[in-house]
Amino acid sequence: MAHTKARWEWLIAPWYDCDRHQCRHTLKALKQVANDLGTLPRVRFSGRRYKPASLLPAAGLRCGHAGAPYQQTSHSWRTAERPIGPARPDRRGGAPASGAGMTGLPPLRGRATAGRLLAELTWLRVGGPADWLVQPADTDDLARFLRQLPRNVPVFPLGVGSNLIVRDGGIRGVVVRLGRGFNAIAVTGQRVRAGAAALDSHVARRAAAAGVDLTFLRTIPGSLGGAVRMNAGCYGRYMADVLVAATAVTRAGEVIALSPADLAFAYRRTTLPPDTIVTEAVLEGPSADPAMLEARMADQLARRDATQPTRDRSAGSTFRNPAGHSSTGAADDTHDLKAWKLIADAGMKGARLGGAQISAKHANFLVNAGGATAAELERLGEAVRKRVSETTGHLLEWEIMRVGEPARDQQEE
Ligand SMILES: Cc1cc2nc3c(=O)[nH]c(=O)nc-3n(C[C@H](O)[C@H](O)[C@H](O)COP(=O)(O)OP(=O)(O)OC[C@H]3O[C@@H](n4cnc5c(N)ncnc54)[C@H](O)[C@@H]3O)c2cc1C
């Protein structure tokens, strides 16, 4: 296999089976790489230099001591020629990735990481590893990748994980997280065009500075892609009220244009297939004075801070209000059927299970009070549902999405 210098710069090689310094296989591999490049490549992972053996996976070579094929570097997936083995687990924990029958990934200009621990990417700080975390460079890269990804490999779009409990066993298949290539925001007149990775709060602020009222997005901590999918909203306004058009990439890798009618918005719901990835949206809001919009956003933030555990690790409202409507924040909003009231009346405010807790500040917020597992959060949520059902007759419906698999030992329980 020929090596090019570009390909070997900034390799990340987190796993290797043999790190014996004098391993003859290591030395042989190093010699081969050095010959091809004329110099040794730089290898870094988390700011730490690795032992020479970590060059083996980078070089797509095997070490005779370990026997297993090496794989996984961040940038080396750019070439299709390398043999790619099944994903291996993140060294920081989690179950070995099954790969859902995956034997390799198609080429990608962006980044692919095997076994990435999703707890690092969710608001609740829980979640086992994704078989692969894929961060495409742009829409073309994503579309090409999905076209070539075997159809039996499941794909899950991840925003910033502010509405998710990712279970402790993680997510099988490919988790797609949009990054830098998808966060541009441009305002023209009353319309705002933004990439799906842009944070709702950034979209609101950019719009407000240009005199466009999308202030309701200011206090929602998700990404625009997640907001489209979830029909996110508060203070009486929802994505459904402001979305003009969206662009998405289907699981088959087709780039499609979506109208609001295509999405069939409902309360915290759209009909977007779960593996279709929104890449961009165009929103429109009424014109207003930027200073007034700024003041309104500051007021909304202060109101949130006063009533919700905004500094705790949560995923927002845990359960839907039985009436199916979110709290509007209006003075005449009735509270009789609010989930938080039912939970408080059932005596579950402040309830705790391991590191999971029902917030003492707002009873509809499930928080990671420290070291919680996804299983603890989910079990506490289910305990709340049971108690509320027994005491009030209302069976609460989860608003937080629960995705992925339980950890292996939890499956056996
Ligand atoms: C403190 C707090 C307050 C909150 N307040 C509100 C609120 O007032 N109103 C409200 O509506 N929500 C609220 N939420 C919930 C959450 O912020 C929203 O649901 C948000 O829209 C989720 O966006 P995300 O990027 O975090 O998506 P994630 O949580 O990562 O994912 C949620 C869903 O969206 C999908 N998704 C994510 N990105 C994309 C994409 N690019 N294309 C297709 N699908 C995608 C995922 O597959 C998943 O199905 C709150 C959460 C927290 C933590």
PDBQT file of the ligand as one rigid body, heavy atoms in Angstrom, charges set to zero:
ROOT
HETATM    1  C1  LIG A 501     -32.609  22.895  29.774  1.00  0.00    +0.000 C 
HETATM    2  C2  LIG A 501     -33.418  22.461  28.587  1.00  0.00    +0.000 A 
HETATM    3  C3  LIG A 501     -34.522  23.194  28.203  1.00  0.00    +0.000 A 
HETATM    4  C4  LIG A 501     -35.275  22.807  27.082  1.00  0.00    +0.000 A 
HETATM    5  N1  LIG A 501     -36.356  23.565  26.723  1.00  0.00    +0.000 NA
HETATM    6  C5  LIG A 501     -37.047  23.235  25.614  1.00  0.00    +0.000 A 
HETATM    7  C6  LIG A 501     -38.141  24.041  25.177  1.00  0.00    +0.000 A 
HETATM    8  O1  LIG A 501     -38.487  25.052  25.775  1.00  0.00    +0.000 OA
HETATM    9  N2  LIG A 501     -38.796  23.678  24.062  1.00  0.00    +0.000 N 
HETATM   10  C7  LIG A 501     -38.444  22.567  23.350  1.00  0.00    +0.000 A 
HETATM   11  O2  LIG A 501     -39.072  22.290  22.327  1.00  0.00    +0.000 OA
HETATM   12  N3  LIG A 501     -37.427  21.784  23.753  1.00  0.00    +0.000 NA
HETATM   13  C8  LIG A 501     -36.721  22.081  24.843  1.00  0.00    +0.000 A 
HETATM   14  N4  LIG A 501     -35.687  21.289  25.252  1.00  0.00    +0.000 N 
HETATM   15  C9  LIG A 501     -35.395  20.035  24.526  1.00  0.00    +0.000 C 
HETATM   16  C10 LIG A 501     -34.409  20.144  23.367  1.00  0.00    +0.000 C 
HETATM   17  O3  LIG A 501     -33.539  21.240  23.530  1.00  0.00    +0.000 OA
HETATM   18  C11 LIG A 501     -35.127  20.243  22.030  1.00  0.00    +0.000 C 
HETATM   19  O4  LIG A 501     -35.952  19.134  21.792  1.00  0.00    +0.000 OA
HETATM   20  C12 LIG A 501     -34.129  20.390  20.861  1.00  0.00    +0.000 C 
HETATM   21  O5  LIG A 501     -34.840  20.711  19.698  1.00  0.00    +0.000 OA
HETATM   22  C13 LIG A 501     -33.318  19.112  20.616  1.00  0.00    +0.000 C 
HETATM   23  O6  LIG A 501     -32.262  19.454  19.725  1.00  0.00    +0.000 OA
HETATM   24  P1  LIG A 501     -30.891  18.655  19.761  1.00  0.00    +0.000 P 
HETATM   25  O7  LIG A 501     -30.011  19.224  18.717  1.00  0.00    +0.000 OA
HETATM   26  O8  LIG A 501     -30.358  18.618  21.126  1.00  0.00    +0.000 OA
HETATM   27  O9  LIG A 501     -31.397  17.212  19.315  1.00  0.00    +0.000 OA
HETATM   28  P2  LIG A 501     -31.027  15.801  19.979  1.00  0.00    +0.000 P 
HETATM   29  O10 LIG A 501     -31.465  15.799  21.401  1.00  0.00    +0.000 OA
HETATM   30  O11 LIG A 501     -29.623  15.458  19.694  1.00  0.00    +0.000 OA
HETATM   31  O12 LIG A 501     -31.969  14.855  19.141  1.00  0.00    +0.000 OA
HETATM   32  C14 LIG A 501     -33.368  14.949  19.286  1.00  0.00    +0.000 C 
HETATM   33  C15 LIG A 501     -34.024  14.321  18.058  1.00  0.00    +0.000 C 
HETATM   34  O13 LIG A 501     -33.720  15.120  16.926  1.00  0.00    +0.000 OA
HETATM   35  C16 LIG A 501     -33.086  14.329  15.933  1.00  0.00    +0.000 C 
HETATM   36  N5  LIG A 501     -32.110  15.181  15.240  1.00  0.00    +0.000 N 
HETATM   37  C17 LIG A 501     -31.101  15.901  15.761  1.00  0.00    +0.000 A 
HETATM   38  N6  LIG A 501     -30.438  16.559  14.805  1.00  0.00    +0.000 NA
HETATM   39  C18 LIG A 501     -31.032  16.226  13.647  1.00  0.00    +0.000 A 
HETATM   40  C19 LIG A 501     -30.822  16.544  12.283  1.00  0.00    +0.000 A 
HETATM   41  N7  LIG A 501     -29.836  17.362  11.897  1.00  0.00    +0.000 N 
HETATM   42  N8  LIG A 501     -31.624  16.011  11.351  1.00  0.00    +0.000 NA
HETATM   43  C20 LIG A 501     -32.623  15.172  11.702  1.00  0.00    +0.000 A 
HETATM   44  N9  LIG A 501     -32.893  14.818  12.955  1.00  0.00    +0.000 NA
HETATM   45  C21 LIG A 501     -32.100  15.330  13.912  1.00  0.00    +0.000 A 
HETATM   46  C22 LIG A 501     -32.464  13.162  16.669  1.00  0.00    +0.000 C 
HETATM   47  O14 LIG A 501     -32.320  12.047  15.823  1.00  0.00    +0.000 OA
HETATM   48  C23 LIG A 501     -33.515  12.919  17.736  1.00  0.00    +0.000 C 
HETATM   49  O15 LIG A 501     -34.563  12.195  17.162  1.00  0.00    +0.000 OA
HETATM   50  C24 LIG A 501     -34.919  21.652  26.359  1.00  0.00    +0.000 A 
HETATM   51  C25 LIG A 501     -33.796  20.920  26.743  1.00  0.00    +0.000 A 
HETATM   52  C26 LIG A 501     -33.058  21.310  27.843  1.00  0.00    +0.000 A 
HETATM   53  C27 LIG A 501     -31.839  20.532  28.214  1.00  0.00    +0.000 C 
ENDROOT
TORSDOF 0
